[in-house]
Amino acid sequence: MRDENCIFCKIASGEIPSTTLYEDGDFRVIFDLAPASPGHLLILPKEHFADLLELDEAVAAKLLPLSARVARAMKEALSCPGFHLVQNNGEAAGQTVRHFHMHIIPRYGKEELLLWKPGECTEEERAELCRRIGEKLQ
């Protein structure tokens, strides 16, 4: 299924041009127009899924092997010692386009990393969170 109002659906289908690295029947891998570092890529499913919670299991099963294949080629070609594999869900998490996509961001060892600040959580708090989430995990 495709969303006619979704810019990533239009890019994934080829309606809007992009610098495409790879394409198959399920995905298009493109260069990000506003890269976090040189070589920043996006993996776009050709089918529309708003986020991870809507992602089809068959498509999801193909995503990680493709991500690894692309990242391996990227590391070798760009001589980057590392990379981030990033996927945001919802506006609060930084998702700006409501079409599931995965970022592969090469890291050269000199730029600021995409990290979170470690916080604190007591054993009691973890137990309560575990109980609450576990009740929904059925």
A tleap script that builds the chain and sets N, CA, C and O, in Angstrom:
source leaprc.protein.ff14SB
mol = sequence {
  NMET ARG ASP GLU ASN CYS ILE PHE CYS LYS
  ILE ALA SER GLY GLU ILE PRO SER THR THR
  LEU TYR GLU ASP GLY ASP PHE ARG VAL ILE
  PHE ASP LEU ALA PRO ALA SER PRO GLY HIE
  LEU LEU ILE LEU PRO LYS GLU HIE PHE ALA
  ASP LEU LEU GLU LEU ASP GLU ALA VAL ALA
  ALA LYS LEU LEU PRO LEU SER ALA ARG VAL
  ALA ARG ALA MET LYS GLU ALA LEU SER CYS
  PRO GLY PHE HIE LEU VAL GLN ASN ASN GLY
  GLU ALA ALA GLY GLN THR VAL ARG HIE PHE
  HIE MET HIE ILE ILE PRO ARG TYR GLY LYS
  GLU GLU LEU LEU LEU TRP LYS PRO GLY GLU
  CYS THR GLU GLU GLU ARG ALA GLU LEU CYS
  ARG ARG ILE GLY GLU LYS LEU CGLN
}
set mol.1.N position { 0.842 -1.171 0.000 }
set mol.1.CA position { 0.000 0.000 0.000 }
set mol.1.C position { 0.890 1.238 0.000 }
set mol.1.O position { 1.977 1.236 0.577 }
set mol.2.N position { 0.420 2.276 -0.646 }
set mol.2.CA position { 1.159 3.526 -0.765 }
set mol.2.C position { 0.277 4.675 -0.305 }
set mol.2.O position { -0.933 4.666 -0.532 }
set mol.3.N position { 0.886 5.667 0.343 }
set mol.3.CA position { 0.168 6.868 0.763 }
set mol.3.C position { 0.492 7.962 -0.253 }
set mol.3.O position { 1.643 8.387 -0.353 }
set mol.4.N position { -0.487 8.413 -0.993 }
set mol.4.CA position { -0.291 9.398 -2.061 }
set mol.4.C position { 0.231 10.741 -1.546 }
set mol.4.O position { 0.783 11.524 -2.319 }
set mol.5.N position { 0.061 11.015 -0.250 }
set mol.5.CA position { 0.522 12.276 0.325 }
set mol.5.C position { 1.885 12.162 1.005 }
set mol.5.O position { 2.375 13.139 1.571 }
set mol.6.N position { 2.499 10.989 0.956 }
set mol.6.CA position { 3.756 10.739 1.664 }
set mol.6.C position { 4.949 10.987 0.735 }
set mol.6.O position { 5.064 10.370 -0.323 }
set mol.7.N position { 5.830 11.898 1.148 }
set mol.7.CA position { 6.998 12.213 0.328 }
set mol.7.C position { 7.928 11.007 0.186 }
set mol.7.O position { 8.523 10.814 -0.874 }
set mol.8.N position { 8.062 10.189 1.244 }
set mol.8.CA position { 8.932 9.013 1.141 }
set mol.8.C position { 8.322 7.943 0.236 }
set mol.8.O position { 9.061 7.206 -0.417 }
set mol.9.N position { 6.999 7.841 0.184 }
set mol.9.CA position { 6.370 6.932 -0.781 }
set mol.9.C position { 6.701 7.373 -2.199 }
set mol.9.O position { 6.973 6.545 -3.069 }
set mol.10.N position { 6.675 8.682 -2.424 }
set mol.10.CA position { 6.977 9.227 -3.758 }
set mol.10.C position { 8.441 9.010 -4.120 }
set mol.10.O position { 8.755 8.700 -5.270 }
set mol.11.N position { 9.333 9.168 -3.158 }
set mol.11.CA position { 10.753 8.916 -3.406 }
set mol.11.C position { 10.991 7.426 -3.632 }
set mol.11.O position { 11.689 7.045 -4.572 }
set mol.12.N position { 10.411 6.579 -2.771 }
set mol.12.CA position { 10.615 5.125 -2.873 }
set mol.12.C position { 10.103 4.578 -4.200 }
set mol.12.O position { 10.657 3.613 -4.726 }
set mol.13.N position { 9.051 5.186 -4.746 }
set mol.13.CA position { 8.494 4.713 -6.019 }
set mol.13.C position { 9.217 5.302 -7.225 }
set mol.13.O position { 8.988 4.871 -8.355 }
set mol.14.N position { 10.086 6.284 -6.995 }
set mol.14.CA position { 10.800 6.925 -8.091 }
set mol.14.C position { 10.079 8.133 -8.662 }
set mol.14.O position { 10.576 8.759 -9.599 }
set mol.15.N position { 8.920 8.472 -8.117 }
set mol.15.CA position { 8.164 9.635 -8.587 }
set mol.15.C position { 8.943 10.924 -8.331 }
set mol.15.O position { 8.938 11.833 -9.162 }
set mol.16.N position { 9.613 10.999 -7.179 }
set mol.16.CA position { 10.512 12.110 -6.865 }
set mol.16.C position { 11.929 11.571 -6.983 }
set mol.16.O position { 12.250 10.552 -6.372 }
set mol.17.N position { 12.786 12.236 -7.758 }
set mol.17.CA position { 14.154 11.736 -7.940 }
set mol.17.C position { 14.968 11.784 -6.645 }
set mol.17.O position { 14.747 12.630 -5.779 }
set mol.18.N position { 15.899 10.866 -6.545 }
set mol.18.CA position { 16.813 10.809 -5.405 }
set mol.18.C position { 18.128 10.232 -5.888 }
set mol.18.O position { 18.197 9.633 -6.962 }
set mol.19.N position { 19.166 10.413 -5.098 }
set mol.19.CA position { 20.418 9.726 -5.373 }
set mol.19.C position { 20.278 8.348 -4.758 }
set mol.19.O position { 20.417 8.174 -3.547 }
set mol.20.N position { 20.004 7.381 -5.600 }
set mol.20.CA position { 19.703 6.027 -5.146 }
set mol.20.C position { 20.955 5.162 -5.194 }
set mol.20.O position { 21.609 5.051 -6.231 }
set mol.21.N position { 21.277 4.558 -4.069 }
set mol.21.CA position { 22.405 3.638 -3.986 }
set mol.21.C position { 21.991 2.227 -4.376 }
set mol.21.O position { 22.741 1.513 -5.040 }
set mol.22.N position { 20.782 1.827 -3.956 }
set mol.22.CA position { 20.336 0.443 -4.131 }
set mol.22.C position { 18.817 0.436 -4.217 }
set mol.22.O position { 18.136 1.255 -3.600 }
set mol.23.N position { 18.304 -0.512 -5.001 }
set mol.23.CA position { 16.860 -0.682 -5.081 }
set mol.23.C position { 16.546 -2.142 -5.390 }
set mol.23.O position { 17.231 -2.789 -6.182 }
set mol.24.N position { 15.497 -2.644 -4.748 }
set mol.24.CA position { 14.954 -3.954 -5.077 }
set mol.24.C position { 13.438 -3.850 -5.026 }
set mol.24.O position { 12.907 -2.739 -5.011 }
set mol.25.N position { 12.739 -4.945 -5.001 }
set mol.25.CA position { 11.285 -4.918 -5.010 }
set mol.25.C position { 10.662 -4.369 -3.742 }
set mol.25.O position { 9.509 -3.938 -3.755 }
set mol.26.N position { 11.410 -4.379 -2.642 }
set mol.26.CA position { 10.874 -3.951 -1.350 }
set mol.26.C position { 11.423 -2.627 -0.833 }
set mol.26.O position { 10.745 -1.938 -0.071 }
set mol.27.N position { 12.640 -2.258 -1.233 }
set mol.27.CA position { 13.318 -1.112 -0.635 }
set mol.27.C position { 14.010 -0.246 -1.682 }
set mol.27.O position { 14.346 -0.697 -2.777 }
set mol.28.N position { 14.210 1.016 -1.299 }
set mol.28.CA position { 15.097 1.926 -2.016 }
set mol.28.C position { 16.021 2.512 -0.955 }
set mol.28.O position { 15.567 2.967 0.095 }
set mol.29.N position { 17.321 2.498 -1.238 }
set mol.29.CA position { 18.316 3.075 -0.334 }
set mol.29.C position { 18.827 4.339 -1.001 }
set mol.29.O position { 19.356 4.303 -2.112 }
set mol.30.N position { 18.659 5.476 -0.296 }
set mol.30.CA position { 19.004 6.777 -0.872 }
set mol.30.C position { 19.957 7.531 0.048 }
set mol.30.O position { 20.091 7.211 1.229 }
set mol.31.N position { 20.618 8.542 -0.523 }
set mol.31.CA position { 21.438 9.435 0.267 }
set mol.31.C position { 20.550 10.498 0.886 }
set mol.31.O position { 19.699 11.076 0.209 }
set mol.32.N position { 20.748 10.757 2.185 }
set mol.32.CA position { 19.983 11.773 2.902 }
set mol.32.C position { 20.368 13.151 2.372 }
set mol.32.O position { 21.549 13.439 2.184 }
set mol.33.N position { 19.364 14.006 2.129 }
set mol.33.CA position { 19.625 15.354 1.617 }
set mol.33.C position { 20.206 16.289 2.676 }
set mol.33.O position { 20.797 17.314 2.335 }
set mol.34.N position { 20.049 15.955 3.939 }
set mol.34.CA position { 20.609 16.750 5.041 }
set mol.34.C position { 21.425 15.816 5.932 }
set mol.34.O position { 21.024 15.521 7.058 }
set mol.35.N position { 22.572 15.349 5.429 }
set mol.35.CA position { 23.306 14.280 6.117 }
set mol.35.C position { 23.943 14.709 7.433 }
set mol.35.O position { 24.435 15.828 7.579 }
set mol.36.N position { 23.918 13.782 8.385 }
set mol.36.CA position { 24.618 13.982 9.654 }
set mol.36.C position { 26.123 13.855 9.451 }
set mol.36.O position { 26.904 14.423 10.215 }
set mol.37.N position { 26.530 13.115 8.429 }
set mol.37.CA position { 27.932 12.989 8.037 }
set mol.37.C position { 27.949 12.525 6.579 }
set mol.37.O position { 26.949 12.003 6.086 }
set mol.38.N position { 29.079 12.712 5.886 }
set mol.38.CA position { 29.141 12.294 4.480 }
set mol.38.C position { 28.879 10.793 4.327 }
set mol.38.O position { 29.530 9.970 4.971 }
set mol.39.N position { 27.926 10.452 3.474 }
set mol.39.CA position { 27.563 9.056 3.246 }
set mol.39.C position { 26.310 8.615 3.970 }
set mol.39.O position { 25.922 7.452 3.865 }
set mol.40.N position { 25.660 9.517 4.706 }
set mol.40.CA position { 24.425 9.218 5.460 }
set mol.40.C position { 23.358 8.698 4.488 }
set mol.40.O position { 23.016 9.361 3.509 }
set mol.41.N position { 22.847 7.511 4.776 }
set mol.41.CA position { 21.870 6.841 3.913 }
set mol.41.C position { 20.543 6.627 4.624 }
set mol.41.O position { 20.483 6.587 5.853 }
set mol.42.N position { 19.487 6.492 3.843 }
set mol.42.CA position { 18.159 6.125 4.342 }
set mol.42.C position { 17.706 4.869 3.624 }
set mol.42.O position { 17.841 4.764 2.405 }
set mol.43.N position { 17.172 3.923 4.369 }
set mol.43.CA position { 16.535 2.749 3.776 }
set mol.43.C position { 15.034 2.977 3.864 }
set mol.43.O position { 14.478 3.093 4.957 }
set mol.44.N position { 14.382 3.042 2.708 }
set mol.44.CA position { 12.944 3.295 2.638 }
set mol.44.C position { 12.224 2.056 2.125 }
set mol.44.O position { 12.532 1.591 1.028 }
set mol.45.N position { 11.284 1.509 2.874 }
set mol.45.CA position { 10.426 0.475 2.289 }
set mol.45.C position { 9.567 1.115 1.198 }
set mol.45.O position { 9.156 2.268 1.329 }
set mol.46.N position { 9.300 0.385 0.143 }
set mol.46.CA position { 8.461 0.913 -0.926 }
set mol.46.C position { 6.995 0.944 -0.522 }
set mol.46.O position { 6.213 1.731 -1.055 }
set mol.47.N position { 6.631 0.095 0.410 }
set mol.47.CA position { 5.279 0.083 0.940 }
set mol.47.C position { 5.214 1.076 2.098 }
set mol.47.O position { 6.208 1.282 2.794 }
set mol.48.N position { 4.057 1.688 2.307 }
set mol.48.CA position { 3.925 2.690 3.366 }
set mol.48.C position { 3.592 2.036 4.711 }
set mol.48.O position { 2.610 1.305 4.842 }
set mol.49.N position { 4.438 2.321 5.700 }
set mol.49.CA position { 4.216 1.976 7.099 }
set mol.49.C position { 4.596 3.223 7.877 }
set mol.49.O position { 5.697 3.741 7.694 }
set mol.50.N position { 3.726 3.718 8.732 }
set mol.50.CA position { 3.996 4.968 9.451 }
set mol.50.C position { 5.197 4.847 10.378 }
set mol.50.O position { 5.977 5.791 10.506 }
set mol.51.N position { 5.354 3.698 11.024 }
set mol.51.CA position { 6.446 3.519 11.987 }
set mol.51.C position { 6.677 2.033 12.207 }
set mol.51.O position { 6.065 1.198 11.541 }
set mol.52.N position { 7.553 1.707 13.135 }
set mol.52.CA position { 7.890 0.308 13.428 }
set mol.52.C position { 6.671 -0.509 13.829 }
set mol.52.O position { 6.580 -1.690 13.492 }
set mol.53.N position { 5.736 0.101 14.541 }
set mol.53.CA position { 4.562 -0.633 15.012 }
set mol.53.C position { 3.640 -1.059 13.878 }
set mol.53.O position { 2.844 -1.983 14.045 }
set mol.54.N position { 3.735 -0.400 12.729 }
set mol.54.CA position { 2.936 -0.771 11.562 }
set mol.54.C position { 3.705 -1.637 10.569 }
set mol.54.O position { 3.112 -2.184 9.639 }
set mol.55.N position { 5.011 -1.765 10.755 }
set mol.55.CA position { 5.858 -2.463 9.790 }
set mol.55.C position { 5.459 -3.923 9.640 }
set mol.55.O position { 5.321 -4.647 10.626 }
set mol.56.N position { 5.278 -4.344 8.403 }
set mol.56.CA position { 4.934 -5.723 8.081 }
set mol.56.C position { 6.094 -6.648 8.477 }
set mol.56.O position { 7.257 -6.307 8.262 }
set mol.57.N position { 5.783 -7.806 9.050 }
set mol.57.CA position { 6.831 -8.718 9.522 }
set mol.57.C position { 7.710 -9.236 8.391 }
set mol.57.O position { 8.911 -9.425 8.586 }
set mol.58.N position { 7.137 -9.467 7.216 }
set mol.58.CA position { 7.933 -9.950 6.082 }
set mol.58.C position { 8.931 -8.885 5.634 }
set mol.58.O position { 10.070 -9.204 5.294 }
set mol.59.N position { 8.513 -7.639 5.632 }
set mol.59.CA position { 9.402 -6.531 5.280 }
set mol.59.C position { 10.460 -6.367 6.375 }
set mol.59.O position { 11.639 -6.173 6.079 }
set mol.60.N position { 10.043 -6.443 7.620 }
set mol.60.CA position { 10.969 -6.318 8.746 }
set mol.60.C position { 12.058 -7.392 8.698 }
set mol.60.O position { 13.212 -7.120 9.028 }
set mol.61.N position { 11.698 -8.590 8.295 }
set mol.61.CA position { 12.665 -9.696 8.238 }
set mol.61.C position { 13.765 -9.436 7.210 }
set mol.61.O position { 14.870 -9.963 7.339 }
set mol.62.N position { 13.473 -8.637 6.203 }
set mol.62.CA position { 14.459 -8.323 5.165 }
set mol.62.C position { 15.293 -7.095 5.511 }
set mol.62.O position { 16.349 -6.873 4.919 }
set mol.63.N position { 14.828 -6.307 6.456 }
set mol.63.CA position { 15.438 -5.012 6.751 }
set mol.63.C position { 16.821 -5.112 7.380 }
set mol.63.O position { 17.746 -4.445 6.918 }
set mol.64.N position { 16.988 -5.911 8.401 }
set mol.64.CA position { 18.283 -5.986 9.074 }
set mol.64.C position { 19.373 -6.591 8.183 }
set mol.64.O position { 20.487 -6.068 8.170 }
set mol.65.N position { 19.102 -7.669 7.437 }
set mol.65.CA position { 20.141 -8.151 6.518 }
set mol.65.C position { 20.533 -7.107 5.463 }
set mol.65.O position { 21.710 -6.984 5.127 }
set mol.66.N position { 19.561 -6.358 4.941 }
set mol.66.CA position { 19.890 -5.301 3.980 }
set mol.66.C position { 20.711 -4.203 4.657 }
set mol.66.O position { 21.679 -3.710 4.079 }
set mol.67.N position { 20.334 -3.820 5.870 }
set mol.67.CA position { 21.080 -2.802 6.610 }
set mol.67.C position { 22.536 -3.221 6.794 }
set mol.67.O position { 23.444 -2.411 6.607 }
set mol.68.N position { 22.759 -4.465 7.152 }
set mol.68.CA position { 24.119 -4.970 7.351 }
set mol.68.C position { 24.899 -4.979 6.034 }
set mol.68.O position { 26.076 -4.619 6.004 }
set mol.69.N position { 24.253 -5.383 4.971 }
set mol.69.CA position { 24.908 -5.422 3.656 }
set mol.69.C position { 25.338 -4.024 3.209 }
set mol.69.O position { 26.458 -3.830 2.736 }
set mol.70.N position { 24.433 -3.055 3.364 }
set mol.70.CA position { 24.724 -1.674 2.981 }
set mol.70.C position { 25.805 -1.090 3.890 }
set mol.70.O position { 26.740 -0.450 3.409 }
set mol.71.N position { 25.683 -1.307 5.194 }
set mol.71.CA position { 26.666 -0.769 6.144 }
set mol.71.C position { 28.058 -1.353 5.902 }
set mol.71.O position { 29.056 -0.640 6.009 }
set mol.72.N position { 28.129 -2.623 5.582 }
set mol.72.CA position { 29.422 -3.268 5.300 }
set mol.72.C position { 30.084 -2.594 4.090 }
set mol.72.O position { 31.273 -2.278 4.123 }
set mol.73.N position { 29.307 -2.379 3.026 }
set mol.73.CA position { 29.830 -1.724 1.822 }
set mol.73.C position { 30.238 -0.287 2.128 }
set mol.73.O position { 31.275 0.183 1.659 }
set mol.74.N position { 29.421 0.409 2.914 }
set mol.74.CA position { 29.699 1.792 3.277 }
set mol.74.C position { 31.006 1.898 4.069 }
set mol.74.O position { 31.847 2.747 3.773 }
set mol.75.N position { 31.172 1.033 5.074 }
set mol.75.CA position { 32.397 1.054 5.883 }
set mol.75.C position { 33.630 0.824 5.024 }
set mol.75.O position { 34.643 1.505 5.186 }
set mol.76.N position { 33.546 -0.131 4.118 }
set mol.76.CA position { 34.692 -0.442 3.271 }
set mol.76.C position { 34.980 0.696 2.292 }
set mol.76.O position { 36.133 1.094 2.128 }
set mol.77.N position { 33.955 1.214 1.650 }
set mol.77.CA position { 34.146 2.251 0.633 }
set mol.77.C position { 34.580 3.580 1.231 }
set mol.77.O position { 35.387 4.289 0.630 }
set mol.78.N position { 34.060 3.934 2.405 }
set mol.78.CA position { 34.328 5.245 2.995 }
set mol.78.C position { 35.399 5.213 4.085 }
set mol.78.O position { 35.772 6.255 4.623 }
set mol.79.N position { 35.886 4.027 4.406 }
set mol.79.CA position { 36.897 3.858 5.453 }
set mol.79.C position { 36.458 4.486 6.774 }
set mol.79.O position { 37.266 5.070 7.497 }
set mol.80.N position { 35.175 4.358 7.075 }
set mol.80.CA position { 34.688 4.861 8.358 }
set mol.80.C position { 34.767 3.719 9.376 }
set mol.80.O position { 34.359 2.597 9.075 }
set mol.81.N position { 35.285 3.992 10.568 }
set mol.81.CA position { 35.461 2.923 11.539 }
set mol.81.C position { 34.174 2.478 12.232 }
set mol.81.O position { 34.157 1.447 12.904 }
set mol.82.N position { 33.093 3.252 12.071 }
set mol.82.CA position { 31.842 2.888 12.729 }
set mol.82.C position { 30.658 3.528 12.035 }
set mol.82.O position { 30.811 4.284 11.075 }
set mol.83.N position { 29.477 3.212 12.535 }
set mol.83.CA position { 28.255 3.789 11.978 }
set mol.83.C position { 27.140 3.681 13.004 }
set mol.83.O position { 27.169 2.835 13.898 }
set mol.84.N position { 26.162 4.556 12.853 }
set mol.84.CA position { 24.939 4.475 13.631 }
set mol.84.C position { 23.860 3.881 12.744 }
set mol.84.O position { 23.767 4.212 11.562 }
set mol.85.N position { 23.053 3.011 13.310 }
set mol.85.CA position { 21.844 2.506 12.674 }
set mol.85.C position { 20.707 3.081 13.513 }
set mol.85.O position { 20.518 2.676 14.661 }
set mol.86.N position { 19.946 4.025 12.947 }
set mol.86.CA position { 18.972 4.800 13.721 }
set mol.86.C position { 17.590 4.652 13.107 }
set mol.86.O position { 17.427 4.698 11.888 }
set mol.87.N position { 16.605 4.476 13.965 }
set mol.87.CA position { 15.213 4.398 13.511 }
set mol.87.C position { 14.358 5.060 14.570 }
set mol.87.O position { 14.311 4.593 15.708 }
set mol.88.N position { 13.674 6.149 14.212 }
set mol.88.CA position { 12.868 6.927 15.150 }
set mol.88.C position { 11.384 6.614 14.965 }
set mol.88.O position { 10.924 6.383 13.847 }
set mol.89.N position { 10.644 6.609 16.069 }
set mol.89.CA position { 9.204 6.318 16.039 }
set mol.89.C position { 8.452 7.391 16.804 }
set mol.89.O position { 8.576 7.498 18.024 }
set mol.90.N position { 7.684 8.177 16.093 }
set mol.90.CA position { 6.897 9.242 16.706 }
set mol.90.C position { 7.668 10.540 16.799 }
set mol.90.O position { 8.897 10.557 16.862 }
set mol.91.N position { 6.916 11.624 16.806 }
set mol.91.CA position { 7.506 12.961 16.854 }
set mol.91.C position { 8.376 13.149 18.093 }
set mol.91.O position { 9.432 13.778 18.016 }
set mol.92.N position { 7.947 12.613 19.233 }
set mol.92.CA position { 8.708 12.768 20.474 }
set mol.92.C position { 10.084 12.112 20.383 }
set mol.92.O position { 10.994 12.469 21.132 }
set mol.93.N position { 10.238 11.151 19.466 }
set mol.93.CA position { 11.515 10.459 19.279 }
set mol.93.C position { 12.315 11.022 18.104 }
set mol.93.O position { 13.377 10.499 17.767 }
set mol.94.N position { 11.805 12.090 17.482 }
set mol.94.CA position { 12.535 12.721 16.390 }
set mol.94.C position { 12.109 12.297 14.993 }
set mol.94.O position { 12.754 12.676 14.016 }
set mol.95.N position { 11.035 11.519 14.876 }
set mol.95.CA position { 10.562 11.117 13.545 }
set mol.95.C position { 9.888 12.321 12.893 }
set mol.95.O position { 8.911 12.852 13.420 }
set mol.96.N position { 10.411 12.750 11.745 }
set mol.96.CA position { 9.863 13.922 11.058 }
set mol.96.C position { 9.027 13.548 9.843 }
set mol.96.O position { 8.201 14.345 9.398 }
set mol.97.N position { 9.225 12.352 9.298 }
set mol.97.CA position { 8.411 11.865 8.182 }
set mol.97.C position { 7.726 10.587 8.646 }
set mol.97.O position { 8.389 9.637 9.061 }
set mol.98.N position { 6.411 10.565 8.575 }
set mol.98.CA position { 5.634 9.413 9.062 }
set mol.98.C position { 5.616 8.292 8.022 }
set mol.98.O position { 4.554 7.872 7.562 }
set mol.99.N position { 6.791 7.822 7.665 }
set mol.99.CA position { 7.002 6.663 6.798 }
set mol.99.C position { 8.208 5.959 7.406 }
set mol.99.O position { 9.287 6.545 7.492 }
set mol.100.N position { 8.040 4.728 7.822 }
set mol.100.CA position { 9.142 3.993 8.432 }
set mol.100.C position { 10.383 4.123 7.560 }
set mol.100.O position { 10.318 3.949 6.344 }
set mol.101.N position { 11.508 4.427 8.184 }
set mol.101.CA position { 12.784 4.455 7.481 }
set mol.101.C position { 13.910 4.240 8.483 }
set mol.101.O position { 13.774 4.511 9.676 }
set mol.102.N position { 15.013 3.750 7.965 }
set mol.102.CA position { 16.187 3.464 8.782 }
set mol.102.C position { 17.334 4.336 8.273 }
set mol.102.O position { 17.579 4.415 7.070 }
set mol.103.N position { 18.032 4.990 9.204 }
set mol.103.CA position { 19.218 5.776 8.874 }
set mol.103.C position { 20.453 4.906 9.068 }
set mol.103.O position { 20.551 4.173 10.052 }
set mol.104.N position { 21.385 4.986 8.140 }
set mol.104.CA position { 22.716 4.416 8.336 }
set mol.104.C position { 23.673 5.598 8.218 }
set mol.104.O position { 23.863 6.161 7.139 }
set mol.105.N position { 24.271 5.963 9.357 }
set mol.105.CA position { 25.074 7.173 9.436 }
set mol.105.C position { 26.531 6.794 9.702 }
set mol.105.O position { 26.856 6.318 10.790 }
set mol.106.N position { 27.412 7.003 8.715 }
set mol.106.CA position { 28.818 6.680 8.943 }
set mol.106.C position { 29.426 7.593 9.993 }
set mol.106.O position { 29.098 8.777 10.068 }
set mol.107.N position { 30.310 7.033 10.798 }
set mol.107.CA position { 31.012 7.791 11.829 }
set mol.107.C position { 32.510 7.636 11.603 }
set mol.107.O position { 33.033 6.529 11.476 }
set mol.108.N position { 33.177 8.776 11.558 }
set mol.108.CA position { 34.593 8.829 11.221 }
set mol.108.C position { 35.481 9.018 12.445 }
set mol.108.O position { 36.706 9.044 12.322 }
set mol.109.N position { 34.871 9.152 13.635 }
set mol.109.CA position { 35.629 9.255 14.875 }
set mol.109.C position { 35.938 10.665 15.319 }
set mol.109.O position { 36.588 10.858 16.347 }
set mol.110.N position { 35.486 11.661 14.565 }
set mol.110.CA position { 35.787 13.043 14.924 }
set mol.110.C position { 34.544 13.854 15.237 }
set mol.110.O position { 34.640 14.913 15.857 }
set mol.111.N position { 33.374 13.378 14.819 }
set mol.111.CA position { 32.147 14.147 15.007 }
set mol.111.C position { 31.471 13.809 16.329 }
set mol.111.O position { 31.794 12.814 16.978 }
set mol.112.N position { 30.537 14.654 16.707 }
set mol.112.CA position { 29.763 14.418 17.921 }
set mol.112.C position { 28.891 13.182 17.717 }
set mol.112.O position { 28.247 13.036 16.678 }
set mol.113.N position { 28.872 12.305 18.700 }
set mol.113.CA position { 28.109 11.073 18.584 }
set mol.113.C position { 26.640 11.286 18.921 }
set mol.113.O position { 26.279 12.243 19.606 }
set mol.114.N position { 25.808 10.394 18.437 }
set mol.114.CA position { 24.389 10.397 18.765 }
set mol.114.C position { 24.200 9.529 20.001 }
set mol.114.O position { 23.959 8.326 19.901 }
set mol.115.N position { 24.312 10.157 21.164 }
set mol.115.CA position { 24.234 9.410 22.419 }
set mol.115.C position { 23.197 10.023 23.337 }
set mol.115.O position { 22.771 11.161 23.140 }
set mol.116.N position { 22.802 9.273 24.326 }
set mol.116.CA position { 21.931 9.792 25.363 }
set mol.116.C position { 22.742 9.933 26.632 }
set mol.116.O position { 23.776 9.287 26.803 }
set mol.117.N position { 22.259 10.788 27.521 }
set mol.117.CA position { 22.926 10.985 28.802 }
set mol.117.C position { 22.424 9.914 29.768 }
set mol.117.O position { 21.225 9.854 30.038 }
set mol.118.N position { 23.306 9.074 30.291 }
set mol.118.CA position { 22.868 8.038 31.213 }
set mol.118.C position { 22.197 8.635 32.450 }
set mol.118.O position { 22.686 9.597 33.042 }
set mol.119.N position { 21.086 8.047 32.817 }
set mol.119.CA position { 20.348 8.489 33.993 }
set mol.119.C position { 20.455 7.460 35.103 }
set mol.119.O position { 21.345 6.609 35.102 }
set mol.120.N position { 19.543 7.553 36.036 }
set mol.120.CA position { 19.525 6.618 37.163 }
set mol.120.C position { 18.138 6.012 37.290 }
set mol.120.O position { 17.133 6.646 36.968 }
set mol.121.N position { 18.101 4.787 37.761 }
set mol.121.CA position { 16.832 4.091 37.981 }
set mol.121.C position { 17.072 3.076 39.100 }
set mol.121.O position { 17.981 2.250 39.015 }
set mol.122.N position { 16.250 3.146 40.148 }
set mol.122.CA position { 16.412 2.230 41.272 }
set mol.122.C position { 15.898 0.841 40.887 }
set mol.122.O position { 15.180 0.680 39.900 }
set mol.123.N position { 16.271 -0.132 41.666 }
set mol.123.CA position { 15.785 -1.496 41.450 }
set mol.123.C position { 14.261 -1.546 41.569 }
set mol.123.O position { 13.602 -2.274 40.826 }
set mol.124.N position { 13.708 -0.779 42.492 }
set mol.124.CA position { 12.251 -0.736 42.672 }
set mol.124.C position { 11.566 -0.124 41.444 }
set mol.124.O position { 10.535 -0.621 40.991 }
set mol.125.N position { 12.143 0.948 40.915 }
set mol.125.CA position { 11.585 1.579 39.713 }
set mol.125.C position { 11.636 0.618 38.518 }
set mol.125.O position { 10.674 0.518 37.757 }
set mol.126.N position { 12.756 -0.083 38.360 }
set mol.126.CA position { 12.877 -1.062 37.270 }
set mol.126.C position { 11.841 -2.165 37.427 }
set mol.126.O position { 11.230 -2.590 36.446 }
set mol.127.N position { 11.639 -2.630 38.654 }
set mol.127.CA position { 10.655 -3.690 38.906 }
set mol.127.C position { 9.248 -3.221 38.540 }
set mol.127.O position { 8.482 -3.970 37.933 }
set mol.128.N position { 8.907 -1.989 38.904 }
set mol.128.CA position { 7.574 -1.436 38.575 }
set mol.128.C position { 7.417 -1.258 37.064 }
set mol.128.O position { 6.367 -1.581 36.508 }
set mol.129.N position { 8.442 -0.752 36.406 }
set mol.129.CA position { 8.388 -0.602 34.947 }
set mol.129.C position { 8.259 -1.968 34.275 }
set mol.129.O position { 7.506 -2.127 33.314 }
set mol.130.N position { 8.986 -2.935 34.780 }
set mol.130.CA position { 8.920 -4.298 34.247 }
set mol.130.C position { 7.508 -4.859 34.397 }
set mol.130.O position { 6.980 -5.475 33.471 }
set mol.131.N position { 6.903 -4.648 35.553 }
set mol.131.CA position { 5.539 -5.131 35.785 }
set mol.131.C position { 4.561 -4.481 34.805 }
set mol.131.O position { 3.753 -5.170 34.183 }
set mol.132.N position { 4.637 -3.154 34.670 }
set mol.132.CA position { 3.697 -2.418 33.815 }
set mol.132.C position { 3.845 -2.803 32.346 }
set mol.132.O position { 2.850 -3.034 31.659 }
set mol.133.N position { 5.080 -2.871 31.867 }
set mol.133.CA position { 5.300 -3.221 30.460 }
set mol.133.C position { 4.979 -4.692 30.238 }
set mol.133.O position { 4.362 -5.056 29.237 }
set mol.134.N position { 5.399 -5.533 31.171 }
set mol.134.CA position { 5.149 -6.970 31.058 }
set mol.134.C position { 3.673 -7.316 30.959 }
set mol.134.O position { 3.312 -8.268 30.267 }
set mol.135.N position { 2.805 -6.560 31.637 }
set mol.135.CA position { 1.362 -6.788 31.542 }
set mol.135.C position { 0.840 -6.599 30.119 }
set mol.135.O position { -0.129 -7.240 29.713 }
set mol.136.N position { 1.491 -5.714 29.371 }
set mol.136.CA position { 1.047 -5.413 27.995 }
set mol.136.C position { 1.724 -6.316 26.963 }
set mol.136.O position { 1.295 -6.371 25.811 }
set mol.137.N position { 2.769 -7.016 27.371 }
set mol.137.CA position { 3.541 -7.855 26.460 }
set mol.137.C position { 2.946 -9.259 26.421 }
set mol.137.O position { 3.486 -10.180 27.035 }
set mol.138.N position { 1.879 -9.419 25.729 }
set mol.138.CA position { 1.193 -10.710 25.651 }
set mol.138.C position { 1.164 -11.248 24.257 }
set mol.138.O position { 0.622 -12.329 24.023 }
savepdb mol mol.pdb
quit
